[in-house]
Amino acid sequence: MNISIKINNLDKLYDNFKLSPKVASKEYSGALRASSFFIQQRAMSYAPVGKYQGGGTLRQKIKARAVGQYSFVVIADTKYAGYVDQGTKPHVIVPRNKPFLAFQIDGRWVRTKRVNHPGTKPTYFFTNAAKDGEAYLNRALDSAMQKVIDSL
């Protein structure tokens, strides 16, 4: 699952970079870094925490990191993060490596060959964090652009 963020005034940012590349490089990279950590923190705060033993794995697996001087990613490094964010449609669950599924209901073990799962509602924890981050990023880049202009 990829989420895009729109950057406002990209042409002005580029023009300022040409005028003062050393200052612009430092300021723009700092704005991108701060924005990626802002999105990480928001996603962590929005991520639901399960009521079962140990809960919080999804929240703990949300990380921001640099993948270049002007490129940062924020990931929720679990197989199920996208399903939690976007929800799921109703689907059938069948055993993969065993002859049956086994689980407890009210303290009683149940065995079955299939379960009709009703689907899950989306939480949009990551989507909402990215939307918040878009506004934060554009404010940070505007501020960085002003610092570049002031340095000329």
Protein Blocks (a to p, Z undefined) as FASTA:
>chain_A
ZZddddehklmmmmmmmmmmmlmmmmmmmmmmmmmmmmmmmmmmmpccdfbehihklmmm
pccddfbjkbccdddddfklmmmmnopaddddddfkbcbdcddeehiacddfbdcdebja
deklmmmmmmmmmmmmmmmmmmmmmmmmmmZZ
